[in-house]
């Protein structure tokens, strides 16, 4: 059994940053439970050389989140 090590990942020149994601919440609650259960997915890309060393196992190995460029942040949040 391998021991996993937590890492603190950040962008060098930004304190806060955006990770683009897609989400879906149904308009109606589940008929049996009454719950509204949503789903979401974070957009990923192939890992850079540093992240490939860290995220190197499992079905999504060598992947990393896509960091949204600052000039596209507001555009990504538009509903259209």
C-alpha positions, 0 to 999 in steps of 0.5 A: 500500500502506497502512502499518499503525500498531500501537496499545496498547489498554487499559481506563482503570481496569483493568490486566487485563480479559477478552475473551469468546470461544468455542472448540472443540477436537475430542475426537479427533485428525485421522486423517491428521495426528494433530493436535488443531486447535482454533478460537476466535472473539472476541466483537465489537461495533460500534466506539465512536468511538475504535476506529472511527477505528483499525479502519477497513478490511477486512472487519471494519471498524468492529468492536471486541472486546467488553470483558466487564464485571467483574461478569460475568467469573466467570460467563462462565468457568463451563462451563454 
